[in-house]
């Protein structure tokens, strides 16, 4: 599986903002779930499939977070895309 990966230390209520050139799957996962995702196992995440951009995902708790982006066509084949990621830091923390 091909995907773009970013790992960031994020604070609760920060917002991950992503622009993507195509419909894409965006996942925000902790380290344990990311390892499982990479190995093709069960995992939980925040996010999902996005068609409209910018996509915004609120960070649920302060920790190291893994952000993955991939795009699949209807046959499940990964396709090329461009993306831009921005973190909006919560100023009240």
ABEGO torsion letter per residue (X at the ends): XBBBBBBBBBBBGBBBBBBBABBBBBBBBBAAAAAAAAAGBBBBBBEEBBABOBBBBBBABBBBBBBBBBBBBAAGBBBBBBBBBBBBBBAAX
